[in-house]
Amino acid sequence: MELRLSEVELPPLYCPLESSLHPHVRDIEKRAVEWIGTSGMCASEKEKAWVVATHSADFFARFAPVADDDRLLAAVLWVYWGFGFDDARCDSGPLSGRPAQFNALAGLVQRACETDSASADDRFIGALQDIMRRFRSFAPPTQVHRFVQAHRAWLSGVSWQIGNQALGRMPGLDEFLAMRLLSAGGFPTMALLELATGAEVPDRELHHPAVRALTEMAAMVASLDNDRHSLHKEMSHSQADQNIYTVLMAEREVPLQEAVHQANALRDRILRRFLQLHDRVRPAAGADLATYLQGLRYGVRGNNEWGMRVPRYLSLGHWPEKTEDANITWADEPSDHRPGPVENAPCVAWWWDRDLG
């Protein structure tokens, strides 16, 4: 499937959410970069440069602008680690088309996330265990366990994606949305909110269907926005495989520009439902749940602001380059006002259930 950069015009982005940034982000970034250099997870200076160029401190400092510095640092380290692992072992590394080998590694990595006594011969495992020790030093077991389970969900989604890639198989829209919800890493990222802010949301609130739907919708909107951010680079490097655009092009037999507009409409419908449901849940939320919900809002907006300036998406060379920030035109209105669930996507239709609010 040929994708030509000259064909694409990205529409304005609807995102009527608050923007914020932790005031100590530069100090936290400096500390994180020092840690990356001593963590042992980077095999070369080039790999280290790309990990640093993810600007993960800027990324998560937008999700948790009121976090304690040391808690935020630990969360930021996992984001750097996650991008490094994704680049070296998932997206384009030697295991990106070898699902059996990746699954074996994923099992070892997950066990290392669960217990400090686990051991395996992979350079990412020691770094992950250091991060997990930091989490356990300041967070209650419940919040750490939630992160561990979210981490497992992420790896399962990546395994799903790599399996499709190995077979040269393009999923349909419904399957893609179910897979992307996991593989984009949104769940562990959202689980970091409690670890960074110190919020301890009671089970009965966090696992309430409406709050679970809000978490899923925030993760989905962010993942679709990431497909948008990375489209330019993927097309330039002929790397586009499973993203919302290639899926829509294959399933609906439309050209790239039409797929871009359809993806934007789908994304806006999800965000509209998120805003509607959030406004019904937030007034009755306790203090910790309110902190978590605000983190979801900050995260969706912050993900877009970060995506405009990160070399991970903007730099097209073999080494990360200093680039001009990309321009995003913000839309005043959503591109699709239709009510109800997205068509032909039953896996996410429950987000529109009336019982949720």
Salt bridges, closest charged atoms under 4 A:
GLU2 OE2 - ARG4 NH1 3.57
GLU7 OE2 - ARG4 NH2 2.66
GLU18 OE2 - ARG297 NH2 2.79
GLU29 OE1 - ARG26 NH1 3.53
GLU47 OE2 - ARG123 NH1 2.54
ASP58 OD1 - ARG26 NH2 3.74
ASP58 OD2 - ARG62 NE 3.02
ASP69 OD1 - HIS22 NE2 3.51
ASP69 OD2 - HIS24 ND1 2.89
ASP70 OD1 - ARG31 NH2 2.85
ASP86 OD2 - ARG312 NH2 3.11
ASP87 OD2 - ARG312 NH1 2.89
GLU114 OE1 - ARG111 NH1 2.83
GLU114 OE2 - ARG152 NH2 2.15
ASP116 OD1 - ARG133 NH1 2.63
ASP122 OD1 - ARG89 NH2 3.06
ASP130 OD1 - ARG133 NH2 3.75
ASP130 OD2 - ARG134 NE 3.22
GLU175 OE1 - ARG169 NH2 2.65
GLU194 OE2 - ARG146 NH1 2.85
ASP203 OD1 - ARG146 NH2 2.43
ASP203 OD1 - HIS207 NE2 3.69
GLU216 OE2 - ARG212 NH1 3.82
ASP225 OD1 - ARG267 NE 2.77
ASP227 OD1 - ARG180 NH2 2.75
ASP268 OD1 - ARG267 NH1 2.93
ASP279 OD1 - HIS278 ND1 3.14
GLU305 OE1 - ARG62 NH1 3.18
GLU305 OE2 - ARG301 NE 3.25
ASP325 OD2 - ARG309 NE 3.71
ASP336 OD2 - ARG338 NH2 2.57
GLU343 OE1 - ARG269 NH1 2.81
GLU343 OE2 - ARG338 NH1 3.55
